[in-house]
Amino acid sequence: MKTIITLLFLIITISPVAISQSFTVKLWPEGVPGEIIDETYIENVTISDERITRCERVKTTDLTVFLPPREKSAGTAVLICPGGGYAALAFDHEGNAIARWLNDNGIAGIILKYRLPSDRIMQDKSVGPLQDAQEAMRIIRRNAKEWNIDPAKIGVIGFSAGGHLASTLSTHFADKVYDVKDKTSARPDFSLLIYPVISFDTTFTHMGSRNNLIGMNPGESLVIRFSNDLQITEETPPAFLVHSADDRAVPVLNTISYFNGLQKQGINSEMHVFQKGGHGYGLATGRGTESLWPELCINWLKSNGY
């Protein structure tokens, strides 16, 4: 199966805590902004055990919404941005598993299947993923009452390049990158950034993510625009950050620079740098000290009223 069924569907999944339901919502039912039609550009979606595990060449953008039972709900929702270097989406361990973990803690987990930058299907590939992330946040707020979500308790979580998108949404939520049909805010109330790409400074960026989003030879203004540690303002939401010191794919300085920027603005934030762990470990179940981050994250959310 190479495409995702975009009609609403219902799946029942069993967790140790409660039964959760999921369904999909199409992101751009009236047409994708800035789209270039290329019939030869074929989406590739891998499915295993009736769930998406990996996506490449994304054209069909949607949200997979996992809602906890109403009696278990904290009223909080988190938009999930899987990583993959802006070349693929690690939809399973940085998507499905994260949604289940959030549900187990009474939080709605909503996975964003965002478009991966491509000049073949986008007029401006540098803003394609941001367009999807902004609209995803607006869709969640528009449906907050129906989905039993507090519109003031909607955050974003991102892993690796998905962390870049999450931090881009957190710093560029007010950028006009498409025509918005209403005044619904795209600002996350908090961000959870897990081994994120933050900067496009060549001395410590992840070059694959940078090249895929802004090209091989970008102008300085574009590099600065998407170096999100340089875009923090007093309106940037609070953040919980996780990284490992031995990450050879995305240097830990990405997380440190974002944390420092938040501190300069007086924004509540918390950072955990683990001695080991490398990169791309998702929930890190059964691993070293980095396996503590999910518990630390839930404690941070609770302590900040989310």
Helices and strands as residue ranges (DSSP letters): E 11-14, E 19-26, E 44-48, E 51-56, E 62-67, G 70-72, E 77-81, E 88-89, I 92-96, H 97-104, E 108-113, H 128-142, E 154-159, H 161-172, E 191-194, H 207-214, H 220-225, G 228-230, E 239-244, H 253-264, E 269-274, G 289-292, H 293-303
